[in-house]
């Protein structure tokens, strides 16, 4: 679960509003969203190369596979 879900679930279970600290954590999480999306995009675009290189490295270390 994300920090957003956890914060809301915890506050709801305790019948309270989110604390300033929880709100700050959510703000930081949201602010980093573009960075996380870019990382996911780069990984998706590079998936074939990543798998090929990882497979090559594995077979160099374990040629018996």
N, C-alpha and C positions, 0 to 999 in steps of 0.2 A: 504494500500500500504506500501511497505517496505521503509526503509530509502534510499535504493539504487534507487528505482523507483522514489521516491519523489525528490531526489537530481537531478537526470538526467532530469526529466520533468521540474523542475524549471529552471535549467541552460539552457535547450533547449529553453524554452519559452522566456528567456532573452537573447538568442543568445550569450552565454558565456560558458567558460570552468568551470568545477567544481572548487570551491575555495579549498584552503588547508584544511580549517575546514571541508568542506563537504567530502573531500577525507579521512580525519582522521575518520569521522563518519562511512564511508563505510568500512574502514579497521577494525574498532572495530566490526562492525556488522559481517563481514566475519570471523574475529578471533573467535567470539563467536558462530559460526555455529556448531561446534562439540558439544558444551554444549547443544545447543537447540535440536540437533538431539538426544542426549542421554536422555534428559528429555522426548521427544516425545516417544522414545523407551521404557523407563521405564513406562510411562503412558499406552502405548499400551499393554505392557506385564502384567500390573497390573489391567487392566480395569475391569475384573470380580470381583476381590477382592474389588476394589474401589466402584463399584456399589452396591455390596452386603453389605458392611459396611455402605455406605450412606443410603441405603434402611432400614437397621436395625435401624440406628440412627433416621431416620425419623419416623418409626413406633413406636419407643419408645416414641418420643415426641408427636406424633399424632396417637395413637392407633385406632382412629375412621376412619382413612383413609382406 
